[in-house]
Amino acid sequence: MNECIDLMERTLSTLARGEALLPLRSILWLDGKRGALGLMPGYLAPENALGVKAVSFFHGNEGTELDTHQGAVLLYDGANGSLRAVVDATSITAIRTAAVSGAATRALAREDAADLALVGSGVQARTHLAAMLAVRRIRRVRVASRNLDAARRFARRESDRHEMEVEPVATVKEAVDGADLVCTATSSREPVVAGEWLAPGVHVNAVGSSVPFARELDTAAVLRSRLFVDRRESVLNEAGDFLIPKKEGAFGDEHIVAEIGDVFTGAARGRRSADEVTLFKSLGLAIEDVASADHIVKKASNDPEVLRVDLGGWRDPGDA
């Protein structure tokens, strides 16, 4: 996780400097939006790394032995177009998504942020816990899920994993109350976090929704926040957390303060005061997957066992 946080900061800085190619993702929806197939190509000039992630989204897999997101990252050589590797997209997505939130949190959250609320109890909740522990000295963790039993299972497992108490709570409001870090990682189409629940000075990472018709935060939560995004174009086309309040007339495109890569490079200012609410809206970008695959392949060229050791541990049967 520490490696990936640093890698994601470098990757999004590369994007901010205009050294990457990143078209919008293409999504093929099945009938009734019961599932989809997304194609996400990207190119990183400094690494000459070219790739595409092909990933399926089937939220009906929640609670089963199958992940909701499954697929592969195809990594090509940018010099001659040869296929260098096929890498499991489920593992990459689990780690890099949380790592991007970790990098954003390192840049935007208060230095003394220590009270963490996790909304959701699946794979991303687990990897986000690891990411938050990597960038802040967390003293308290609460987790809320759609199902309290799922929150309790998560709390038991992660308490053992990190040798610290993770507290399951019955409601999202109870989890968020007084927290100075909030990570939302759910498949909800309707808001699960209300703006009135957020404490002054909180930093929020919203990662669960990546389509225009779904959101995890209500209009008030987004309106009262300084909004930072992974990529402006993606948010303007894909982020229900932003697009639904915009359609309601709550704000316009100017509500986006900056892309997080601009904060990393110093081109944009991050947090301005201890009391302001900051929000990082993450949609997930192909260059994050390409950079991860390129990094993994370079490590594997020196030690093939790294693929099994570094990735295998992020896929526990109980994470659905």
C-alpha positions as CSV (number, residue, x, y, z in Angstrom):
1,M,0.0,0.0,0.0
2,N,2.8,2.5,0.8
3,E,4.4,1.8,-2.5
4,C,1.2,2.3,-4.4
5,I,0.3,5.5,-2.6
6,D,3.6,7.0,-3.8
7,L,3.1,5.6,-7.2
8,M,-0.4,7.1,-7.6
9,E,0.8,10.5,-6.5
10,R,3.5,10.3,-9.2
11,T,1.0,9.1,-11.8
12,L,-1.6,11.8,-11.1
13,S,1.2,14.4,-11.2
14,T,2.2,13.1,-14.6
15,L,-1.4,13.6,-15.7
16,A,-1.4,17.1,-14.3
17,R,1.7,17.9,-16.3
18,G,0.0,16.8,-19.5
19,E,2.3,13.7,-20.0
20,A,-0.5,11.2,-20.2
21,L,-3.3,10.3,-22.7
22,L,-6.6,9.4,-21.1
23,P,-9.9,9.2,-23.0
24,L,-13.1,8.7,-21.2
25,R,-14.0,5.1,-20.4
26,S,-16.5,3.3,-22.6
27,I,-19.2,1.3,-20.7
28,L,-21.5,-1.3,-22.2
29,W,-24.6,-1.7,-20.0
30,L,-26.6,-4.9,-20.0
31,D,-30.4,-4.8,-19.8
32,G,-31.8,-3.2,-16.7
33,K,-28.3,-2.1,-15.8
34,R,-27.8,-5.4,-14.0
35,G,-24.2,-5.5,-15.2
36,A,-21.7,-3.7,-17.4
37,L,-18.4,-4.0,-19.1
38,G,-16.0,-1.1,-19.0
39,L,-13.1,-0.4,-21.3
40,M,-10.4,2.0,-19.9
41,P,-7.4,2.8,-22.1
42,G,-4.5,5.0,-21.1
43,Y,-0.9,5.9,-21.8
44,L,1.9,7.3,-19.6
45,A,4.6,9.0,-21.6
46,P,7.5,8.9,-19.0
47,E,7.2,5.1,-18.7
48,N,6.2,4.6,-22.3
49,A,3.5,2.4,-20.9
50,L,0.3,1.7,-22.9
51,G,-2.6,-0.3,-21.6
52,V,-6.3,-1.0,-21.2
53,K,-8.4,-2.3,-18.3
54,A,-11.4,-4.4,-19.3
55,V,-13.5,-4.8,-16.2
56,S,-17.1,-6.1,-15.6
57,F,-19.3,-4.6,-12.9
58,F,-22.0,-6.9,-11.4
59,H,-23.2,-5.5,-8.1
60,G,-25.5,-8.6,-7.7
61,N,-22.3,-10.5,-6.8
62,E,-22.2,-8.8,-3.4
63,G,-22.4,-11.5,-0.7
64,T,-21.3,-14.3,-3.1
65,E,-17.9,-15.9,-3.8
66,L,-17.5,-13.6,-6.9
67,D,-16.2,-10.0,-6.7
68,T,-18.5,-7.2,-8.0
69,H,-15.6,-6.0,-10.2
70,Q,-13.7,-8.6,-12.3
71,G,-11.3,-8.2,-15.3
72,A,-7.8,-7.8,-16.5
73,V,-5.3,-5.1,-17.3
74,L,-3.5,-5.6,-20.6
75,L,-0.1,-3.9,-20.6
76,Y,1.6,-3.1,-23.9
77,D,5.0,-1.7,-24.8
78,G,4.6,1.9,-26.0
79,A,7.5,1.6,-28.3
80,N,6.4,-1.4,-30.4
81,G,2.9,-2.3,-29.3
82,S,3.8,-5.7,-28.0
83,L,1.8,-7.2,-25.2
84,R,3.9,-7.3,-22.1
85,A,1.6,-8.7,-19.5
86,V,-2.0,-9.6,-18.5
87,V,-2.6,-8.7,-14.8
88,D,-5.6,-9.3,-12.6
89,A,-7.7,-6.2,-12.5
90,T,-9.5,-7.1,-9.4
91,S,-6.4,-7.0,-7.3
92,I,-5.0,-3.8,-8.9
93,T,-8.4,-2.0,-8.5
94,A,-8.6,-3.0,-4.8
95,I,-5.2,-1.5,-4.1
96,R,-4.8,1.4,-6.4
97,T,-8.2,2.9,-5.6
98,A,-7.5,3.1,-1.9
99,A,-3.9,4.2,-2.7
100,V,-5.3,7.2,-4.6
101,S,-7.5,8.1,-1.6
102,G,-4.4,7.7,0.6
103,A,-2.4,10.2,-1.6
104,A,-5.4,12.6,-1.6
105,T,-5.8,12.3,2.2
106,R,-2.1,12.9,2.7
107,A,-2.5,16.2,0.7
108,L,-5.9,17.4,1.9
109,A,-6.7,16.1,5.4
110,R,-5.6,17.8,8.6
111,E,-2.3,16.5,10.0
112,D,-4.0,15.5,13.2
113,A,-6.9,13.6,11.6
114,A,-7.2,10.4,13.6
115,D,-10.9,9.5,13.8
116,L,-11.9,7.4,10.8
117,A,-15.4,6.4,9.5
118,L,-15.7,3.7,7.0
119,V,-19.0,3.5,5.1
120,G,-19.2,0.1,3.6
121,S,-17.6,-3.2,4.6
122,G,-16.3,-4.8,1.4
123,V,-13.0,-4.9,-0.4
124,Q,-12.6,-1.2,-0.7
125,A,-13.4,-0.6,3.0
126,R,-10.6,-2.9,3.8
127,T,-8.0,-1.4,1.5
128,H,-9.1,2.1,2.5
129,L,-8.4,1.2,6.1
130,A,-4.9,0.2,5.1
131,A,-4.4,3.4,3.1
132,M,-5.6,5.7,5.9
133,L,-3.4,3.9,8.4
134,A,-0.5,4.5,6.0
135,V,-0.9,8.3,5.9
136,R,-2.4,9.3,9.3
137,R,-2.0,8.2,12.9
138,I,-5.5,6.7,13.2
139,R,-6.7,6.3,16.8
140,R,-10.3,5.4,16.3
141,V,-12.1,3.4,13.5
142,R,-15.9,3.0,13.1
143,V,-17.5,1.0,10.3
144,A,-21.1,1.1,9.1
145,S,-22.6,-1.2,6.5
146,R,-26.0,-1.9,5.0
147,N,-26.0,-5.0,7.1
148,L,-24.8,-4.8,10.8
149,D,-23.6,-8.4,10.8
150,A,-21.4,-7.5,7.8
151,A,-20.0,-4.6,9.8
152,R,-19.3,-6.9,12.7
153,R,-17.5,-9.4,10.6
154,F,-15.4,-6.7,9.0
155,A,-14.6,-5.3,12.4
156,R,-13.5,-8.6,13.8
157,R,-11.3,-9.4,10.8
158,E,-9.7,-6.0,10.5
159,S,-9.2,-5.6,14.3
160,D,-7.1,-8.8,14.1
161,R,-5.3,-7.8,11.0
162,H,-4.2,-4.4,12.2
163,E,-4.0,-5.1,15.9
164,M,-6.4,-2.3,16.8
165,E,-10.0,-1.9,17.6
166,V,-12.4,-1.4,14.7
167,E,-15.9,-0.6,16.1
168,P,-19.0,-1.7,14.2
169,V,-21.9,0.7,14.4
170,A,-25.6,0.4,13.4
171,T,-25.9,3.5,11.3
172,V,-23.8,5.7,8.9
173,K,-24.7,8.7,11.0
174,E,-23.2,7.1,14.1
175,A,-20.1,6.2,12.1
176,V,-19.6,9.7,10.7
177,D,-20.4,11.7,13.9
178,G,-17.3,13.6,14.9
179,A,-15.1,11.8,12.4
180,D,-12.3,13.8,10.8
181,L,-11.8,11.2,8.0
182,V,-14.7,9.6,6.1
183,C,-14.3,7.0,3.3
184,T,-17.5,6.0,1.4
185,A,-17.2,2.7,-0.5
186,T,-20.6,1.5,-1.2
187,S,-22.7,0.4,-4.2
188,S,-25.7,2.6,-3.1
189,R,-27.5,4.6,-5.8
190,E,-29.0,6.9,-3.2
191,P,-27.1,9.2,-0.7
192,V,-25.9,7.4,2.4
193,V,-24.1,10.4,4.0
194,A,-25.8,13.7,4.7
195,G,-24.0,17.0,4.8
196,E,-25.4,17.9,8.2
197,W,-23.6,14.9,9.7
198,L,-20.1,16.1,8.7
199,A,-18.0,17.7,11.3
200,P,-16.0,20.9,10.6
201,G,-12.6,20.0,9.3
202,V,-13.4,16.6,8.0
203,H,-11.9,15.2,4.9
204,V,-14.1,12.8,2.8
205,N,-13.0,10.3,0.2
206,A,-16.0,9.3,-2.0
207,V,-15.2,6.3,-4.2
208,G,-18.2,4.0,-4.4
209,S,-20.2,5.7,-7.2
210,S,-18.7,6.0,-10.7
211,V,-21.9,6.5,-12.8
212,P,-24.1,9.6,-13.4
213,F,-27.2,8.1,-11.9
214,A,-25.8,7.1,-8.5
215,R,-24.4,8.9,-5.5
216,E,-23.2,8.3,-1.9
217,L,-23.3,12.0,-0.7
218,D,-26.3,14.2,-0.6
219,T,-26.4,17.6,-2.2
220,A,-25.6,19.4,1.1
221,A,-22.5,17.3,1.7
222,V,-21.0,18.2,-1.7
223,L,-22.2,21.9,-1.5
224,R,-20.4,22.5,1.8
225,S,-17.2,20.9,0.7
226,R,-14.2,22.2,-1.3
227,L,-14.3,19.6,-4.1
228,F,-11.2,18.0,-5.5
229,V,-11.4,15.3,-8.2
230,D,-9.2,12.8,-9.9
231,R,-10.0,14.2,-13.3
232,R,-12.3,17.1,-14.2
233,E,-13.6,15.6,-17.5
234,S,-14.5,12.3,-15.9
235,V,-16.4,14.0,-13.1
236,L,-18.3,16.2,-15.5
237,N,-19.5,13.1,-17.4
238,E,-19.7,10.3,-14.9
239,A,-19.9,11.4,-11.3
240,G,-23.5,11.3,-9.9
241,D,-22.2,12.8,-6.6
242,F,-21.5,16.0,-8.6
243,L,-23.9,15.8,-11.6
244,I,-27.1,15.2,-9.6
245,P,-26.6,18.3,-7.3
246,K,-25.6,20.3,-10.4
247,K,-28.8,19.3,-12.2
248,E,-30.7,20.4,-9.1
249,G,-29.1,23.9,-9.5
250,A,-27.0,23.7,-6.3
251,F,-23.8,24.7,-8.1
252,G,-22.1,24.8,-11.5
253,D,-18.8,23.4,-12.8
254,E,-16.9,26.0,-10.9
255,H,-17.6,24.1,-7.7
256,I,-14.7,21.8,-8.7
257,V,-11.6,23.4,-7.1
258,A,-9.0,21.4,-8.8
259,E,-7.8,18.0,-10.0
260,I,-5.8,16.3,-7.2
261,G,-2.8,16.1,-9.5
262,D,-2.6,19.9,-9.5
263,V,-2.4,19.8,-5.7
264,F,0.4,17.2,-5.8
265,T,2.4,19.4,-8.2
266,G,1.8,22.6,-6.3
267,A,-0.3,24.2,-9.1
268,A,-3.4,24.3,-6.9
269,R,-3.9,24.9,-3.2
270,G,-5.3,22.2,-1.0
271,R,-6.7,22.7,2.5
272,R,-6.8,26.3,3.6
273,S,-8.0,26.0,7.2
274,A,-8.5,23.5,10.0
275,D,-12.3,23.9,9.8
276,E,-13.1,23.6,6.1
277,V,-14.5,20.4,4.7
278,T,-12.6,18.9,1.9
279,L,-13.9,16.2,-0.5
280,F,-12.0,14.0,-2.9
281,K,-14.3,12.5,-5.6
282,S,-12.6,9.5,-7.1
283,L,-13.9,7.8,-10.3
284,G,-10.8,5.7,-11.0
285,L,-8.6,6.3,-14.0
286,A,-7.0,4.0,-16.6
287,I,-3.6,5.5,-16.0
288,E,-3.8,4.3,-12.4
289,D,-4.2,0.8,-13.7
290,V,-1.5,1.1,-16.3
291,A,0.9,2.6,-13.9
292,S,0.2,-0.2,-11.4
293,A,0.6,-2.9,-14.0
294,D,3.9,-1.4,-15.2
295,H,5.2,-1.2,-11.7
296,I,4.2,-4.8,-10.9
297,V,5.8,-6.1,-14.1
298,K,9.1,-4.2,-13.4
299,K,9.2,-5.7,-9.9
300,A,8.3,-9.2,-11.3
301,S,11.1,-9.0,-13.8
302,N,13.4,-9.1,-10.8
303,D,11.4,-11.4,-8.5
304,P,8.5,-13.4,-10.1
305,E,7.2,-14.3,-6.6
306,V,6.2,-10.7,-6.1
307,L,3.0,-11.4,-8.1
308,R,1.9,-14.0,-5.7
309,V,3.1,-12.3,-2.5
310,D,2.0,-8.7,-3.1
311,L,-1.4,-9.4,-4.8
312,G,-2.7,-12.6,-3.5
313,G,-3.3,-11.4,0.0
314,W,-5.9,-8.8,-1.1
315,R,-8.5,-11.3,-2.1
316,D,-10.1,-12.9,1.0
317,P,-13.3,-15.0,0.6
318,G,-15.0,-12.8,3.2
319,D,-14.5,-9.5,1.5
320,A,-17.6,-9.6,-0.8
